[in-house]
Amino acid sequence: MTISLIMLIFITALLFGAAGTPIVRQIAIKAGFIAVPKADRAHTEPTALMGGVAIYGAAAIALTLITVGATLLFGNRFRLSEVGAITVGASLMAGVGYLDDRYTLSPRWKLLGEVVPALVVFAAGVRIQLPILPIGSWNIALNFVLTVLWILFITNALNYMDNADGVAIMTTAAAAAIFMLIALLNDQQLVSILAAAVLGASLGFARYNLPLPKSTIFMGDSGSLFLGFLLAVLGIKIRVPGNSNLITWMVPVLVLGLPIFDTMMVYISRKRRGISFFQGGVDHTTHRLARFGMSGLAVAFFAALVTGALGLTAIFITQATAAEALVVGVTLLAVAGYALWWLEFRPSFFHRTGKTDRDRDRDRDRDRGAQDVV
C-alpha cells in the first residue's frame, strides 16, 4: 500500500505541476510579474517569474489530498500533524520567497523571515539530534542551533543554485529521488511521501524551466526557498536504523553536496575578491561550466548527474563500515578540493567571474572611491 500511495502522490504532483505551470505563466505575464535581465544575472530575456507558485501548488495539493485521504482510510500512519507542520513551514518559506520576488527584501529581513519556518518545524519535532551528547538543556540548545543553521544553509544554497535555466529544479529532482529511494529502503513512510511530492512537482515544472531551447518561466525565490526548505527537512528526517549515526550523518550532506559545494566556492571566491557574498553574480559553478563551453541544457543535466552520483554514494554509506565511510569521505573531500582548484584558483579572472580585466579595474577603482568618501 505504501508504494501505491507514493506513486499516487508522485503522479498527482507531476500532473498538477505540468498542467499548472502554463496557467501560472500566463497569470504572471498579465500581472507584469517578469524577471528583467540584469548585469549580475545570466538570463538575457524578460521571463515570467511565478514558477514557485506552480511548484508549491502541485506539491501542497498532492500532499494534502493523498495524505488526508489515506489517513481517513487507514488511520494516522503518516503522522498527519507532522506533515501539517512541515507543510505550514514550507508555505511560510514560499511566502518569504514570494515577498522577495515582489519587493526585493534586504538580506537581513529575508533571513529573519526564513527563521520562522525553521522554528515551526523544530517545534513539531523536526530536529537534528546528536546522540553522542548527554541529554540536557545544553544538548537541546545545540540541537536547536544546528537544526536552524542547517535549514537556513540548505534553503539558501538551493536558492543560490537557481542561477541558470533548469539547474535548481534538476538538482532538486535528483536529490528528492535519492531521498525517496533511501526512505523506501528503510521503511520511512513520511520521508517517502514528502520526497515523492517534491519529485513530482519538480519534474512537472522542469519541462518549462529547462532551456528547450530556453526557459519560459523561472521559479523565483518562492520556488527555490520552498524546495530548499523541503530538501533540508528531508535531510533531517532521513534515518538509517541499520547503521551508526556516526556514519549516516554523511548521507544528507552527500545528497545535497552540489549546492553545499557551490555555496562554499562562491563564498571563497567573493571573499578573495573583497565583495559581498549577498550580491548577485555570474560566478557560480554552473556559470563557470558554461564559460568553459557547456550548453545550458548540458549544465542542467550535469547538475542532476552529479547529484545522482553523490546520492548513489550516500546509499553506499548507509551500509558502510566506519573504515569504508572514512575512505569515501576523504576521497570526496579530495575531489571537492580539486574541483575548487580547477574552478576557482586555476582559471582566468573572466572564467571565474564572467568579467573582463577592464571590469575588474573599474570595480576596484569604484570601491576605492567609495572608501575615500567614507
C-alpha positions as CSV (number, residue, x, y, z in Angstrom):
1,M,0.0,0.0,0.0
2,T,2.8,2.4,0.7
3,I,4.4,2.0,-2.7
4,S,1.0,2.6,-4.3
5,L,0.4,5.7,-2.2
6,I,3.8,7.1,-3.0
7,M,3.3,6.6,-6.7
8,L,-0.1,8.3,-6.4
9,I,1.4,11.3,-4.7
10,F,4.2,11.5,-7.3
11,I,1.8,11.3,-10.2
12,T,-0.6,13.8,-8.7
13,A,2.2,16.3,-8.1
14,L,3.6,15.7,-11.5
15,L,0.2,16.3,-13.3
16,F,-0.6,19.4,-11.3
17,G,2.9,20.8,-11.9
18,A,2.8,20.1,-15.6
19,A,-0.8,21.5,-16.0
20,G,-0.5,24.4,-13.6
21,T,2.8,25.9,-14.8
22,P,1.5,27.2,-18.1
23,I,-1.5,28.7,-16.4
24,V,0.7,30.4,-13.8
25,R,2.9,31.7,-16.5
26,Q,0.0,33.4,-18.3
27,I,-1.1,35.0,-15.0
28,A,2.5,36.2,-14.4
29,I,2.7,37.8,-17.8
30,K,-0.7,39.5,-17.4
31,A,0.3,40.8,-14.0
32,G,3.6,42.0,-15.2
33,F,5.5,39.7,-12.8
34,I,8.5,39.5,-15.0
35,A,12.2,38.9,-14.3
36,V,14.1,41.6,-16.2
37,P,17.7,40.9,-17.4
38,K,20.4,42.4,-15.2
39,A,24.2,42.6,-15.3
40,D,24.5,40.2,-12.4
41,R,22.1,37.6,-13.8
42,A,22.7,35.0,-16.5
43,H,19.3,35.3,-18.4
44,T,19.1,37.8,-21.3
45,E,15.4,38.0,-22.0
46,P,12.4,39.0,-19.9
47,T,10.9,35.9,-18.4
48,A,7.8,35.1,-16.3
49,L,8.6,34.9,-12.6
50,M,5.9,33.0,-10.7
51,G,7.0,29.4,-11.2
52,G,7.3,28.9,-7.5
53,V,3.5,29.2,-7.2
54,A,3.0,26.3,-9.6
55,I,5.6,24.2,-7.7
56,Y,4.1,25.0,-4.4
57,G,0.6,24.3,-5.5
58,A,1.4,21.0,-7.1
59,A,3.3,19.7,-4.0
60,A,0.8,21.0,-1.5
61,I,-2.2,19.7,-3.3
62,A,-0.7,16.3,-3.7
63,L,0.3,16.0,-0.1
64,T,-3.0,17.4,1.2
65,L,-5.3,15.3,-0.9
66,I,-3.5,12.0,-0.6
67,T,-2.3,12.0,3.0
68,V,-5.7,13.2,4.3
69,G,-7.5,10.6,2.3
70,A,-5.1,7.8,3.3
71,T,-5.3,8.9,7.0
72,L,-9.1,8.7,6.8
73,L,-9.0,5.2,5.2
74,F,-6.0,3.7,7.1
75,G,-5.6,5.7,10.2
76,N,-2.8,8.1,11.2
77,R,0.1,6.0,9.8
78,F,1.7,9.1,8.2
79,R,1.8,11.4,11.3
80,L,-0.6,13.9,9.8
81,S,0.2,16.5,12.4
82,E,3.9,16.4,11.5
83,V,3.1,16.5,7.7
84,G,0.9,19.5,8.5
85,A,3.7,21.3,10.4
86,I,6.1,20.7,7.6
87,T,3.6,22.0,5.0
88,V,2.9,25.1,7.1
89,G,6.7,25.7,7.4
90,A,7.2,25.2,3.7
91,S,4.2,27.5,3.0
92,L,5.7,30.3,5.1
93,M,9.1,29.8,3.4
94,A,7.4,30.1,0.0
95,G,5.7,33.3,1.2
96,V,9.1,34.8,2.2
97,G,10.3,34.0,-1.3
98,Y,7.3,35.5,-2.9
99,L,7.7,38.7,-1.0
100,D,11.4,38.8,-2.0
101,D,10.4,38.2,-5.7
102,R,7.9,41.0,-5.5
103,Y,9.6,43.6,-3.3
104,T,13.3,42.6,-3.1
105,L,13.8,42.2,0.7
106,S,17.0,43.1,2.3
107,P,19.2,40.2,3.2
108,R,18.6,40.8,6.9
109,W,14.8,40.8,6.7
110,K,14.8,37.9,4.3
111,L,17.0,35.9,6.7
112,L,14.7,36.8,9.7
113,G,11.7,35.6,7.7
114,E,13.4,32.3,6.9
115,V,14.0,31.6,10.6
116,V,10.2,31.4,11.3
117,P,9.6,28.3,9.2
118,A,12.6,26.7,10.8
119,L,11.1,27.4,14.3
120,V,7.8,25.9,13.2
121,V,9.2,22.5,12.2
122,F,11.6,22.4,15.1
123,A,8.6,22.8,17.4
124,A,6.9,19.9,15.6
125,G,9.9,17.6,16.3
126,V,11.8,18.0,13.0
127,R,15.3,18.5,14.5
128,I,18.9,17.3,14.4
129,Q,19.7,15.2,17.4
130,L,23.3,14.4,18.4
131,P,23.2,11.1,20.3
132,I,26.9,11.5,21.4
133,L,26.0,14.3,23.9
134,P,24.2,13.7,27.2
135,I,20.6,14.7,27.4
136,G,20.0,18.1,28.9
137,S,19.4,21.7,28.3
138,W,22.8,22.2,26.6
139,N,22.1,19.3,24.2
140,I,18.6,20.7,23.3
141,A,20.1,24.2,22.7
142,L,22.9,22.8,20.5
143,N,20.4,20.7,18.5
144,F,18.2,23.8,18.1
145,V,21.1,25.8,16.7
146,L,22.3,23.1,14.4
147,T,18.7,22.5,13.1
148,V,18.1,26.2,12.3
149,L,21.5,26.6,10.7
150,W,21.1,23.5,8.6
151,I,17.7,24.6,7.3
152,L,18.9,28.2,6.6
153,F,22.0,27.0,4.9
154,I,20.4,24.3,2.6
155,T,17.4,26.5,1.8
156,N,19.7,29.4,0.7
157,A,22.2,27.0,-1.0
158,L,19.4,25.8,-3.3
159,N,18.3,29.4,-3.8
160,Y,21.8,30.3,-5.0
161,M,21.7,27.2,-7.3
162,D,18.8,28.8,-9.1
163,N,21.1,30.8,-11.3
164,A,20.7,29.1,-14.7
165,D,17.9,27.5,-16.6
166,G,16.9,24.2,-15.1
167,V,19.8,23.8,-12.7
168,A,18.0,24.1,-9.4
169,I,14.9,22.1,-10.5
170,M,17.0,19.2,-11.8
171,T,19.2,19.2,-8.7
172,T,16.1,19.1,-6.6
173,A,14.5,16.3,-8.6
174,A,17.7,14.2,-8.4
175,A,18.1,14.8,-4.6
176,A,14.4,14.1,-3.9
177,A,14.6,10.8,-5.9
178,I,17.6,9.7,-3.8
179,F,15.9,10.6,-0.5
180,M,12.8,8.7,-1.6
181,L,14.8,5.6,-2.5
182,I,16.7,5.7,0.8
183,A,13.4,6.2,2.7
184,L,11.8,3.2,0.9
185,L,14.8,1.0,1.6
186,N,14.4,1.9,5.3
187,D,10.6,1.9,5.5
188,Q,10.3,5.6,6.3
189,Q,6.8,6.5,5.1
190,L,6.8,10.2,6.0
191,V,10.0,10.9,4.2
192,S,8.9,8.8,1.2
193,I,5.7,10.8,0.6
194,L,7.4,14.1,1.1
195,A,10.1,13.2,-1.3
196,A,7.6,11.9,-3.8
197,A,5.7,15.2,-3.7
198,V,8.9,17.2,-4.3
199,L,10.0,14.9,-7.1
200,G,6.6,15.1,-8.9
201,A,6.3,18.8,-8.6
202,S,9.8,19.4,-9.7
203,L,9.6,17.2,-12.8
204,G,6.2,18.7,-13.7
205,F,7.8,22.2,-13.7
206,A,11.1,21.2,-15.3
207,R,9.7,21.0,-18.8
208,Y,9.1,24.7,-18.8
209,N,12.2,25.7,-16.9
210,L,14.8,23.8,-18.8
211,P,16.4,25.5,-21.8
212,L,14.4,23.7,-24.5
213,P,15.5,25.8,-26.3
214,K,15.0,28.4,-23.5
215,S,13.3,28.6,-20.2
216,T,9.8,30.1,-20.4
217,I,9.3,30.6,-16.7
218,F,11.5,31.0,-13.6
219,M,10.7,29.5,-10.2
220,G,11.9,32.6,-8.4
221,D,12.7,32.7,-4.7
222,S,9.2,31.5,-3.9
223,G,10.1,28.2,-5.6
224,S,13.7,27.8,-4.7
225,L,13.2,28.6,-1.0
226,F,10.2,26.3,-0.8
227,L,12.1,23.4,-2.4
228,G,15.3,24.1,-0.5
229,F,13.4,24.1,2.8
230,L,11.8,20.7,2.0
231,L,15.2,19.2,1.0
232,A,16.6,20.5,4.3
233,V,13.7,18.8,6.2
234,L,14.2,15.6,4.2
235,G,17.9,15.7,5.2
236,I,17.0,15.9,8.8
237,K,14.2,13.3,8.7
238,I,16.1,10.6,6.8
239,R,17.1,7.8,9.1
240,V,19.2,4.6,8.5
241,P,18.4,2.4,11.6
242,G,20.8,-0.4,10.5
243,N,23.9,1.8,10.8
244,S,25.6,4.1,13.3
245,N,24.7,7.8,13.3
246,L,28.4,8.5,13.4
247,I,28.4,7.3,9.8
248,T,25.0,8.1,8.4
249,W,25.2,11.8,9.1
250,M,27.1,11.9,5.8
251,V,24.0,10.8,3.9
252,P,22.1,14.1,3.6
253,V,25.4,16.0,3.2
254,L,26.3,13.9,0.2
255,V,22.9,14.0,-1.4
256,L,23.0,17.8,-1.1
257,G,26.7,18.0,-1.8
258,L,26.4,20.1,-5.0
259,P,24.5,23.1,-3.5
260,I,26.8,22.9,-0.5
261,F,29.9,23.0,-2.7
262,D,28.6,25.8,-4.9
263,T,27.8,28.0,-1.9
264,M,31.2,27.5,-0.3
265,M,33.0,28.1,-3.6
266,V,31.2,31.3,-4.3
267,Y,31.8,32.5,-0.7
268,I,35.5,31.8,-1.0
269,S,35.7,33.4,-4.5
270,R,33.9,36.6,-3.3
271,K,36.0,36.7,-0.1
272,R,39.1,36.6,-2.2
273,R,37.8,39.5,-4.4
274,G,36.6,41.5,-1.4
275,I,33.0,41.7,-2.5
276,S,29.8,41.0,-0.6
277,F,28.6,37.4,-0.6
278,F,25.0,38.5,-0.8
279,Q,25.1,40.4,-4.1
280,G,24.2,38.7,-7.3
281,G,26.8,37.4,-9.7
282,V,27.6,35.0,-12.6
283,D,30.3,33.3,-10.7
284,H,28.5,30.1,-9.6
285,T,29.6,26.6,-10.7
286,T,27.0,26.5,-13.5
287,H,28.1,29.8,-14.9
288,R,31.8,28.7,-14.9
289,L,30.9,25.4,-16.7
290,A,29.0,27.4,-19.3
291,R,32.0,29.7,-19.9
292,F,34.1,26.5,-20.4
293,G,31.8,25.6,-23.3
294,M,29.0,23.5,-21.9
295,S,25.5,24.3,-23.2
296,G,22.7,25.4,-20.9
297,L,20.9,22.0,-21.2
298,A,24.2,20.1,-20.6
299,V,24.8,22.2,-17.4
300,A,21.3,21.4,-16.1
301,F,21.7,17.7,-16.7
302,F,25.2,17.7,-15.4
303,A,23.9,19.1,-12.1
304,A,21.4,16.3,-11.9
305,L,24.1,13.7,-12.8
306,V,26.5,14.9,-10.1
307,T,23.7,14.9,-7.5
308,G,22.6,11.4,-8.6
309,A,26.2,10.2,-8.3
310,L,26.6,11.7,-4.9
311,G,23.3,10.2,-4.0
312,L,24.4,6.7,-5.0
313,T,27.5,7.2,-2.9
314,A,25.1,8.1,0.0
315,I,23.2,4.9,-0.5
316,F,26.5,3.0,-0.2
317,I,27.3,4.9,3.0
318,T,24.0,3.6,4.5
319,Q,25.6,0.1,4.5
320,A,29.2,1.1,5.0
321,T,31.5,0.3,7.9
322,A,33.3,3.1,9.7
323,A,36.5,2.5,7.7
324,E,34.7,2.5,4.4
325,A,32.9,5.7,5.3
326,L,36.2,7.3,6.2
327,V,37.8,6.3,2.9
328,V,34.8,7.6,1.0
329,G,34.7,10.9,3.0
330,V,38.4,11.6,2.5
331,T,38.2,10.7,-1.2
332,L,35.3,13.1,-1.8
333,L,37.0,15.9,0.1
334,A,40.0,15.5,-2.2
335,V,37.7,15.5,-5.2
336,A,36.0,18.7,-3.9
337,G,39.3,20.3,-3.3
338,Y,40.4,19.5,-6.8
339,A,37.2,20.9,-8.2
340,L,37.6,24.1,-6.2
341,W,41.1,24.5,-7.6
342,W,40.0,23.8,-11.1
343,L,37.1,26.2,-11.0
344,E,38.4,29.0,-8.7
345,F,42.2,29.0,-8.5
346,R,43.3,27.7,-11.9
347,P,41.1,29.7,-14.4
348,S,41.4,33.3,-15.6
349,F,39.5,36.1,-13.9
350,F,37.0,36.1,-16.8
351,H,36.3,32.4,-16.4
352,R,35.8,32.8,-12.7
353,T,33.6,35.9,-12.7
354,G,32.3,36.5,-16.2
355,K,34.0,39.9,-16.2
356,T,37.0,41.2,-18.1
357,D,40.1,42.7,-16.6
358,R,38.8,46.1,-17.5
359,D,35.6,45.4,-15.5
360,R,37.8,44.3,-12.6
361,D,39.9,47.5,-12.7
362,R,36.7,49.6,-12.9
363,D,35.2,47.8,-9.9
364,R,38.4,48.2,-7.9
365,D,38.5,52.0,-8.7
366,R,34.9,52.3,-7.7
367,D,35.5,50.5,-4.4
368,R,38.5,52.7,-3.6
369,G,36.4,55.8,-4.4
370,A,33.7,54.7,-2.0
371,Q,36.2,54.1,0.7
372,D,37.7,57.6,0.2
373,V,34.2,59.1,0.6
374,V,33.7,57.2,3.8
